Amino acid sequence: MGKVTRVGIVLPESHYGNEEWKNSENALKYADEVARKGAQLVVFPEGYPGPATGPLHPKELSYRPIEALCEKAKERKVYIAAGDVEENPSMPETYFLSLHLISPEGKIIAKYRRLQPDTPPLNAYLYNGKAHLLPGREFVVKDTPLGKVGLQICSELWVPEICRINMLKGAEILLSPVHGLHSKTMYDPKRVRDTWRCVARARAAENSLYVVVTQNFYISKGIGLDVEIMAGAFVAGPEEMVAHTEEPGVLIADLDMGRLEYIRSRNYDEENLSKPEDGKAFKPLGCRPGQIWERNPKLYEELTKPHKYSYNYHYFDEDLDAWIKEYDKIYGGKYRRILDKYGKLRFVKH
């Protein structure tokens, strides 16, 4: 094993809505725990510690939780990745979902605004009525002594093109924090958990990088781990699942950056297709070498063309209800029936 980056992934017992402000103090304690265990990078879930699901200016806090984490990063000499929701000053009732990377000097060295947000019904459900999370403008990959860190959020992991562009911009460690609680009845938790890990392993293997995932466990919802843990906390590598847990707390994982460099700097060749001269020193590959080099961009032009499966993420340029037309395309003109029956729930706090 060559150069190693130790990551502390936090699967927190999170507070939701009006109690969300309590996450700030807990986040500082988690950061202390991770630092004591020797990790160089602390990773929190999507929107954690916030504000995100609760008031964006909670009366209980006289500071922004991100600012407190900046001080903690400086104190503990660690990198911290943490999230919140920011108001859009240019358009009322609209927001940005952000992921910040904080340096050991206590500075925010990167801020990623989710490029492909969820749609308004899901945003309203997840963020306590904040339906309109607008897309950001750029990918973010930050070169650090730990490796090149790419930032994305939640189900963007399910979009191969987003992960691939992060890789093309140099990402070696891809942070993809998850929100957590979805419908209490829609998902089979065990199967969706397996699918999250399957998707992460695919992204890690096809892009020769590490994928770091964690989520919120909302204790205030009173729902058990068996339902709420949709992803858990884990690191997927190009050759294997490096580490995972479904129990709230801190997961420590060592990322072998030397091995990653070896994988990324190889293709099929006469040496690795032959019997190794030193069998004891040779570690058989658990993934396909050359995966990031064997590309033919001329084949991919179709991806950039408008298609019936394309969703207009800039619907708000028309008005905030224009997304309904996009949904109606998906539902073949029958979405109005669902909207008439359940639509009042879109902006109801739950």
C-alpha positions in Angstrom: 0.0 0.0 0.0 1.4 3.4 -1.0 -0.1 6.8 -0.2 -3.2 6.5 1.9 -6.0 8.9 2.5 -8.0 8.2 5.7 -11.7 9.3 5.5 -14.2 9.7 8.3 -17.7 9.2 7.0 -20.5 10.4 9.4 -23.9 8.6 9.4 -25.5 11.0 11.9 -28.6 10.8 14.0 -30.1 14.0 12.4 -32.7 16.4 13.5 -35.3 17.6 11.0 -37.3 20.8 10.5 -37.7 23.1 13.5 -35.2 21.0 15.5 -32.6 20.9 12.7 -30.5 23.6 14.5 -29.4 20.9 16.9 -27.3 19.3 14.2 -24.7 22.0 14.4 -23.5 21.1 17.9 -23.6 17.4 17.0 -21.6 18.0 13.8 -18.8 19.5 15.8 -18.7 16.5 18.1 -18.6 14.1 15.1 -15.7 16.1 13.6 -13.8 15.7 16.9 -14.4 12.0 16.9 -13.3 11.6 13.3 -10.1 13.6 14.0 -9.3 11.6 17.1 -9.4 8.5 14.9 -6.8 10.0 12.6 -8.9 10.8 9.5 -7.9 13.6 7.2 -11.3 14.2 5.7 -14.7 14.4 7.4 -17.7 13.7 5.2 -21.3 14.7 6.3 -24.6 13.8 4.5 -26.5 16.0 2.1 -27.8 19.2 3.7 -26.0 18.5 7.0 -25.7 20.2 9.3 -27.8 22.8 7.4 -29.8 24.9 7.6 -31.7 22.8 5.0 -34.9 21.2 6.2 -35.6 23.9 8.9 -35.7 27.7 8.9 -32.7 29.1 7.0 -32.2 31.7 9.8 -33.0 29.8 13.0 -33.5 31.9 16.1 -31.7 29.4 18.2 -28.4 30.0 16.3 -26.4 33.2 16.2 -24.0 31.7 13.6 -24.0 29.7 10.4 -23.2 26.0 11.1 -20.7 26.1 8.2 -18.8 28.9 9.9 -18.6 26.8 13.1 -17.2 23.9 11.0 -14.6 26.1 9.5 -13.3 26.8 13.0 -13.4 23.1 13.8 -11.5 22.2 10.7 -8.8 24.7 11.6 -8.7 23.5 15.2 -8.4 19.8 14.2 -6.4 20.3 11.0 -8.8 18.3 8.8 -10.8 18.8 5.6 -14.6 18.8 6.1 -17.3 18.3 3.5 -20.7 19.6 4.7 -24.0 20.8 3.2 -26.7 23.4 3.5 -29.5 25.2 1.5 -28.9 28.8 0.5 -31.5 31.4 -0.5 -31.4 32.6 -4.1 -31.2 36.4 -3.8 -32.3 36.9 -7.4 -35.6 35.0 -7.2 -37.9 34.7 -4.2 -39.0 31.2 -3.1 -36.0 29.6 -4.8 -32.8 28.1 -3.3 -29.5 26.3 -4.0 -28.5 23.0 -2.5 -24.8 23.4 -1.7 -21.9 21.2 -0.6 -18.9 23.0 0.9 -15.3 21.7 1.1 -13.4 23.3 4.1 -9.6 23.2 4.3 -7.5 22.5 7.5 -6.9 26.3 7.5 -10.6 26.8 8.1 -11.3 28.2 4.7 -14.1 27.2 2.3 -12.0 26.2 -0.7 -14.8 24.8 -2.8 -18.6 25.3 -3.0 -20.6 23.0 -5.2 -24.2 23.9 -6.1 -26.1 20.8 -7.2 -26.2 20.9 -11.0 -29.1 18.5 -11.4 -31.5 19.0 -8.5 -34.5 16.9 -7.7 -37.8 17.9 -9.1 -40.2 20.2 -7.1 -42.4 17.5 -5.6 -39.5 15.6 -4.2 -37.7 18.8 -3.1 -40.8 19.9 -1.2 -41.0 16.5 0.5 -37.3 16.4 1.4 -36.8 20.0 2.4 -39.9 20.8 4.3 -41.7 22.8 1.6 -38.6 24.2 -0.2 -39.7 23.0 -3.7 -37.6 25.0 -6.0 -33.9 24.1 -5.8 -32.3 25.7 -8.9 -29.3 24.2 -10.7 -25.8 25.4 -10.2 -23.5 26.4 -13.0 -20.3 24.4 -12.8 -18.6 21.1 -11.8 -16.2 21.3 -8.9 -13.1 19.2 -8.5 -10.5 20.4 -6.0 -6.9 19.4 -6.0 -5.8 18.7 -2.4 -2.8 16.9 -0.7 -5.3 14.0 -0.1 -6.1 13.6 -3.8 -8.3 15.4 -6.3 -11.8 15.6 -4.7 -14.9 15.9 -6.8 -18.2 17.1 -5.4 -21.7 16.0 -6.3 -24.9 15.4 -4.4 -27.2 12.3 -3.9 -28.9 10.9 -7.0 -26.4 12.7 -9.3 -24.5 9.4 -8.6 -27.2 7.7 -10.7 -26.3 9.9 -13.7 -23.2 8.3 -15.4 -22.5 11.5 -17.4 -22.1 13.6 -14.2 -19.7 11.1 -12.6 -17.7 10.8 -15.9 -17.2 14.5 -16.2 -15.9 14.7 -12.7 -13.4 12.0 -13.6 -12.4 13.8 -16.8 -11.8 16.9 -14.6 -9.4 14.8 -12.5 -11.5 13.5 -9.6 -10.0 10.6 -7.7 -12.3 10.8 -4.7 -15.9 11.5 -5.5 -18.0 12.7 -2.6 -21.7 12.0 -3.1 -23.7 12.6 0.1 -27.3 11.5 0.3 -30.3 13.1 2.0 -32.0 10.1 3.4 -35.7 9.6 4.2 -38.0 9.2 1.3 -41.5 7.7 1.2 -42.2 5.5 4.2 -44.1 3.1 1.8 -42.6 3.6 -1.7 -39.3 1.8 -1.3 -38.2 -1.7 -0.2 -35.3 -0.5 2.0 -33.2 -3.6 1.7 -33.4 -3.6 -2.1 -32.9 0.1 -2.6 -29.9 -0.1 -0.2 -28.4 -2.8 -2.4 -29.1 -0.7 -5.5 -27.4 2.4 -4.1 -24.3 0.3 -3.5 -24.5 -1.3 -6.9 -24.7 2.1 -8.6 -21.8 3.4 -6.5 -19.6 0.4 -7.3 -20.4 0.8 -11.0 -19.4 4.5 -11.0 -16.2 3.7 -9.1 -15.2 0.9 -11.5 -16.1 2.7 -14.7 -14.3 5.9 -13.6 -11.4 4.3 -11.6 -12.1 6.4 -8.5 -13.4 6.1 -4.9 -17.0 7.0 -4.3 -17.9 8.2 -0.7 -21.6 8.1 0.3 -23.5 8.8 3.6 -27.0 9.9 4.6 -29.1 11.4 7.4 -30.9 9.1 9.9 -33.8 11.3 11.1 -34.4 10.3 14.7 -37.2 12.9 15.0 -39.2 10.9 12.5 -39.5 7.9 14.8 -38.9 5.5 12.0 -36.5 2.5 12.5 -33.2 2.0 10.8 -34.6 -0.9 8.8 -36.7 1.7 6.8 -34.6 4.9 7.0 -31.2 3.5 6.0 -31.5 3.8 2.2 -27.8 3.8 1.5 -26.0 3.9 4.8 -22.4 5.1 4.9 -19.8 3.5 2.6 -16.9 3.8 0.3 -17.0 2.1 -3.1 -13.7 1.5 -4.8 -12.9 0.5 -8.4 -12.0 -3.1 -7.2 -14.2 -3.6 -4.2 -16.4 -2.2 -1.5 -13.8 -0.6 0.8 -16.0 -0.2 3.9 -19.7 0.2 4.8 -22.0 0.4 7.7 -25.8 0.8 8.4 -25.3 1.9 12.0 -25.4 5.5 13.0 -22.0 6.9 14.0 -18.6 7.2 12.3 -17.1 4.9 9.6 -13.3 5.1 9.0 -12.0 4.1 5.7 -8.4 4.0 4.3 -8.2 4.9 0.6 -5.2 3.4 -1.1 -4.2 6.2 -3.5 -1.1 4.4 -4.6 -3.2 1.5 -5.9 -5.6 3.9 -7.5 -2.7 5.6 -9.3 -1.5 2.2 -10.5 -5.0 1.3 -11.9 -5.4 4.7 -13.6 -2.0 4.6 -15.3 -2.4 1.2 -16.9 -4.2 -0.5 -19.8 -4.1 -4.2 -21.0 -0.5 -4.8 -21.8 1.9 -7.7 -22.4 3.0 -7.6 -18.7 -0.3 -7.8 -17.0 -1.6 -10.4 -19.5 1.4 -12.6 -18.7 2.4 -14.6 -15.7 4.0 -12.2 -13.2 7.7 -12.7 -12.7 7.2 -12.0 -9.0 4.0 -13.8 -8.0 4.2 -12.8 -4.4 4.4 -9.0 -5.1 1.7 -9.1 -7.8 -1.8 -8.2 -6.6 -4.4 -9.4 -9.2 -6.7 -6.7 -10.5 -10.3 -6.5 -9.4 -11.3 -4.1 -12.1 -10.7 -3.4 -15.8 -7.5 -1.4 -16.4 -7.7 1.3 -19.1 -11.3 2.0 -18.4 -10.8 5.8 -18.3 -8.5 5.8 -21.4 -10.5 3.8 -23.9 -13.0 6.5 -24.9 -14.5 7.4 -28.3 -16.2 10.8 -27.9 -17.5 10.7 -31.4 -19.9 8.0 -30.3 -21.4 10.2 -27.5 -22.9 13.1 -29.5 -26.4 11.7 -29.1 -26.1 12.5 -25.4 -26.1 16.3 -26.0 -29.1 16.4 -28.3 -32.7 17.2 -27.0 -34.7 14.1 -26.4 -38.2 13.2 -25.2 -36.5 12.0 -22.0 -35.0 15.4 -21.3 -36.3 17.4 -18.4 -36.1 21.2 -18.5 -34.2 22.2 -15.3 -34.6 25.9 -16.2 -38.4 25.8 -16.1 -38.3 28.7 -13.7 -37.3 31.0 -16.5 -41.0 30.9 -17.5 -42.6 30.7 -14.0 -42.3 28.5 -10.9 -45.2 26.3 -12.0 -43.9 25.6 -15.5 -42.4 22.3 -14.2 -45.9 20.9 -14.2 -45.7 20.8 -18.0 -42.5 18.8 -17.8 -44.2 16.2 -15.5 -47.2 16.0 -17.8 -44.8 15.0 -20.6 -43.5 12.2 -18.4 -47.0 11.0 -17.5 -48.4 11.2 -21.0 -50.8 14.0 -20.2 -52.2 12.2 -17.1 -50.2 14.0 -14.4 -53.0 16.5 -13.7 -55.0 13.7 -12.2 -52.3 13.0 -9.6 -51.8 16.7 -9.1 -55.5 17.3 -8.5 -55.6 14.5 -6.0 -52.4 14.9 -4.1 -50.9 18.2 -5.3 -51.8 20.2 -2.2 -49.2 18.1 -0.4 -46.4 19.7 -2.6 -45.6 22.5 -0.2 -47.0 21.2 3.0 -44.5 20.8 5.8 -44.4 17.2 7.0 
